[in-house]
Amino acid sequence: MKRGPDLEMDLDEDLIVPDYASIIRRARESLGLTQEQLGRLINEKPSVIRRIESGAMVPTPVIARKLERALKIRLIQE
């Protein structure tokens, strides 16, 4: 049985919808925002936005919630 940060990471990734990268990119583009502007809006570095949109990074639940509020989208599966 896994314990500690590894278990938390697995749980975090399982909560995020599989096509999160394209959902975020389309929503950002439809609002006319650059990655830099979105980063400032949710108080994250533009490099984090780039990594998430490219699929290289799965957003944490905290970042996912900020993206959901800013972009009016759903990223966390219930």
Buried (B, 14 or more C-beta within 10 A) or exposed (E): EEEEEEEEEEEBEEBBEEEBBEBBBBBBEEEEBEBEEBBBBBEBEBEBBBBBBEEEBBBBBEBBBBBBEBBEBEBBEE
